Amino acid sequence: MNSSLLRFIFFISFFTLFSLIEALLPRKQRLYKRIYRWPGNFSILISGTIAAGFIPFLLPAAAAVDAAEKGFGLFNVVSMPRALSFLLTLLILDIVIYFQHRIFHIVPFLWRIHRMHHMDKDLDASSALRFHPFEIIISIVIKTASVWLLGASLGAVFVFEILLNSAAMFNHANIYIPLSADSIIRKIIVTPDMHRIHHSVHRKETDSNFGFSLSWWDFIFKSYTDNPKDGQDNMKIGLKGFDSRKIQQFYWMLLSPFLNRNNIQTEK
């Protein structure tokens, strides 16, 4: 089966699963109905996919094939069991994404690109799709370079992409998980309650809990926040100064890197 088709099947399956669970076991009450937010979030995903399609030679899968053919990269030079190189690929790529995320919060022009993701006033599985095309292209370049330098196998890259996408949909999902279970799960992977803090309107909380898949990096690199100061039930999600309903629309989402707070009329 074609790998792109297989990835699409995984995407649809996990998105449907998490959306159904959200409907049955919601964590927070929505501000906007899905019909208002989902068209913009899906449109931004499609635009990013189209943008990425113009640079197929930069796709991580192509880098894996090229590295294997040329014998380039760490795992093509250093002899080790295939299972070990497979596992190390997943771990290293995950930590690369963690630091990429932190850098997007630190560097001003990268933050202007990334902040569109934080302008979402609700969180659900569709929020995991909400990344500006500029950010998607930059992320692809970083992942591609990492895969090439590692000499990662095509299979490991494929599994990593599936895990990353499904984990992102899971930790953005508006799913209720009992606190006792959440406290155990988040010791290994990022849970919705843990990642929701990253979307708090308070910048100190926004600049924490950067992990997408494994939660370990936040613990190790001291970027972990256990609970929001306003509590999960009362915490506000979004970005201060960008409260207009218009910012949930595709046109304004695309323009968001070029907007200042006074470009959008704030609506109470």
N, C-alpha and C positions, 0 to 999 in steps of 0.2 A: 504494500500500500504506500502511496506517495506520502512523504513525511509531512508536507504542508497540510494535506487532507487529514492526516492523523492528528496533527496539532489542532486543527480546527474542530475536530470531533471532541478532543479533550476539552477545548475551550468551551464549546457549547454545553457539554455535559456538566462541567464544574459550575459554569455560570447558572445553568438551570437549577442544579442542586442547591447552591447557596441561596439563590433567589427564592426558591420554595421554602427553605428553612427560615429565611427572613420573614416570609409571610406568616409562617406558623409560630415562630418564636422570636419576635422582634425584641431588640435590646432597648431602642429608643424610639419615641414617636417622631414621625417624619415632619419636616417643615413644608416640603414640597411633595406633591404626588409624583410617582414614577413617570407619568406621561409628560411632565414638565421637564424633568432632568435627563431622562434616558436618551431622548433624541440628540441632545447636545453631546453627551458623553460618548454615545456610539458614533456620532459624526466625527468627533475628534479622533477616535480610534481609527476610523476609516481613512481620514486624511493623513494620519501618521503612517498607516500601512502603505498608502499610495506613495508618500514621500520616501519611505524606506525602499520601495520597489525600484526607485531610480538609481540605487547604489547596490545592486545585487552582489557585486564583487566584494563588498564590505560585510556581507552577512556572516555571522559566526560560523555557520555550517560550511560556507565556502572556505573560510580560513582553516577549519579543521581538515578539510580535504587537501588543501594546498600544503599545509604543514606536513601531512602524512606523505604526500607525494615527494616532497623535497627533503624529508627527514629532518625538518626544522622543529625547534621547540624543545623544552625541557624533557618532556616524556618520550620524545623520539630520540633523545640523546642519552639520557640516563636510563639504565636498565632497571626495571622493577616489575613486579607482578601487575598484570593488567587490571585486576580488581582494585589494587592500591592506587594506581594512577587514575582510575575511574572515580574513586572516592575523593581523592585529593582535588581532582578537577571540580567536583561539586562544591567542596569546601572553599577552595580558592576563589572560584567565580562568585560565590555568595559573599565573601568578604570584600571582593572588588565592588560589588553592587552596594554594599554597606557604606564603603568610603566614598563611592561616587555620590550617593545620596547626601552624605555629610557635606561634601564639597559644594553641591548644588545649594545648600543652605548658607554656605560661608561666602562664596564668591558672588558679588552683587549682580553681575549680568547673568550669571547662571540662576540665581534666585528669581530674577524677573521672569525667566522662562519657566522655572519649576513652580512658582507660586500659583499658577492657574490650577494646579492640582489641589492646592489648599483653599481655593476660593469656593469649593463645593460646600454648601451649607448643611448638607446631609451626607452621611456615609452609607453606602451599600456596595454590593458586588460591582456595580457599574463604575464606582469611583476608581477602581483599579485600572480602568480603561482610559481614565482622564489624564493624559499626559500630552503636553504640547508637541506637535510634530518636530520642532527644533530639539526638544529634549529626547525624543525617540531616536533621532538621527545621532545625536551626541552619544547616547547610551549604546547604540549599535556599534559605533566606532570604538568605544572603550571595550565592549565585550569582544569585538572582533580582534582587536589588538591583544587582549588577554588570552584568547583562545590560541592565537597564532604563536605567541611567546611560550605558552604552556605546551604547545603541540598536543592539545587535547583531542581525544578521539571524537568522531562524529556522533557515536552513540551517547557519550557523556554529555556532549553539548545539547543534544536533543532532549535527554532526560532533564538536564538543568533548566532548559527553557520551559518545559512542562511544569516542573516543580515551582519555578519562579512565578509563572503566571497563575497557577492554581493557588499558591500561597498568598499572592497579592489579592486575589478575589476573596479568599477566606478571611484575611485579616482586615479587609475593608468592609466585610459583610456586617449588616446590622443584625447580628445573631446573639441571642442570649445564651451564655454558658455559665452554669453555676460557679460562684466564686471559688468554691473548694476545688472544682475541676480546673478552672482557669489558672489558679495559682500553681498547679502542677504542670499543666501543658506549657505555660509560658516559660518554664525553665529550659525548654528545648526549642519550641517554635513560637513565633509571634502570634498572639491571639488578637481577636477583634478589640477587646478591652484595652490591651496593651498598645495597639497601634492607634486606637482612637485618640489617645492622649497626644499623639504626634500631630493631630489635626485640631488641637485646642486653639482658641483665639489668643491664649497667652503665649507670647513668643518663647519664653523659657521652656514651656512644655512642647511647643512646636519644634524646638531645637533639641529634641530628645527622641528616644525610641525609633532609631533610623532603620532598624532591621526590617527586611521583607520576609525572609524565610526563617533562618535560625535566629534565635534571640540572644545567643551567646555573645555576639560581638558588642551589643549594648552593655552587657554586664562587664565584659573584659575591658572595654575602652571608655567606661564611666559615662555613658550617655543614656543610662536607664532611668526612667521615672516610673515609680510603682503605681501611684494614683494621682489623678488630677486634683488640684487644690479645691476645685468647685464640686468634686465628686462626679462619678460617671453619670448619674441621673440629671444633674444640673449643669454640667459643663456645656459650653457653647462651642460649636464647630464652625470653622471658617477662618477668614482673614479680616482683621479689623480694617474698616475703611472701604471694604468691597462687599457691601451688604445688598446691593441692588439685585433684583431678580434678573436683570438683563445679563448679568455675568454668568448665568447658567445657560445662555444661548450660544450657539455655535459661533456666530459672527464675532461676538464679544470675547469668547474664549480664545479665538485665534489672535485677536488684537491685544490680548491681555499683557504680553511682555512690554508693550509700548504705552500702556495706560498708567496714569497716576491716579491717586484717590479722587482728585477733583475732576477727572474725566468722566466719572460715573456718578450720577446722582444717587445719593444714598436714600433708600426707601426704608421706612420704619415698619 
